[in-house]
Amino acid sequence: MLMDKKTADQLNEKLKGKSAAEILKFVSEEFRQKIRFASSMGVEDQVITHLIAENQLPVNVFTLDTGRMFPETYEVIDKTQARYNIKIFVYFPADQEVEKMVNEKGINLFYHSVENRKLCCGIRKIKPLKRALEGMDAWITGLRREQSPTRNDIQVVEWDEGNQLIKINPLLDWSEKQTWDFVKENKIPYNTLHDKGFPSIGCQPCTRAIMPGEDVRSGRWWWENPESKECGLHIKKK
């Protein structure tokens, strides 16, 4: 199958009005063994993992371990694998690249400039993601439109120019309440940091709890402007 923006547009037409479970079933059949799910172990991703496992869909789940994750994130990996009897594949950054970056820029380089932070994200996240997606035609994410102003114009199916893949966002139009209601109803394991004011969870030094009423992404890279708050995994190229 030829993959391009036209393919994404055609799939969007076919998936109009479909539920998240229906979307996942369709794309797992459409792309067969050429599709993977990238989980950050956040609450949205736990919903998708549940739908994949409960419907026995042939979609591998993977996560990126940047080397600076919260202990609670590792705990939810273990709990999820045990609950669903699945293997979550873990990808790490290249040790030599991390060493070079830290020795040249400092251990907490990301606080000093957006450029440094993007360099760190590139080495710890983007390059491992590319390895995880090698040989794939499509990937699934837990993005929701409500999460951030940088995600207002995304669609259920997109052409990911950076990775040259089809990208599927089955929970795009879900609200935060809908997401949590589903988690509680199905007793899905989730990161306990969510109970401590962390709606969005990434690397430990770049994530903090938020105050009531703050934007859900305000705890990520809080020292930057909202418009720059993406690590590069989900930048939509014009």
Secondary structure, 3 states (H helix, E strand, C coil): CCCCHHHHHHHHHHCCCCCHHHHHHHHHHHHCCCEEEECCCCHHHHHHHHHHHHCCCCCEEEEECCCCECHHHHHHHHHHHHHHCCCEEEECCCHHHHHHHHHHHCCCHHHCCHHHHHHHHHHHHHHHHHHHCCCCCEEECCCCHHHCHHHCCCCCEEEECCCCEEEECCCCCCCHHHHHHHHHHHCCCCCHHHHHCCCCCCEHHHECCCCCCCCCCCCECCCCCHHHCCCCCCCCCC
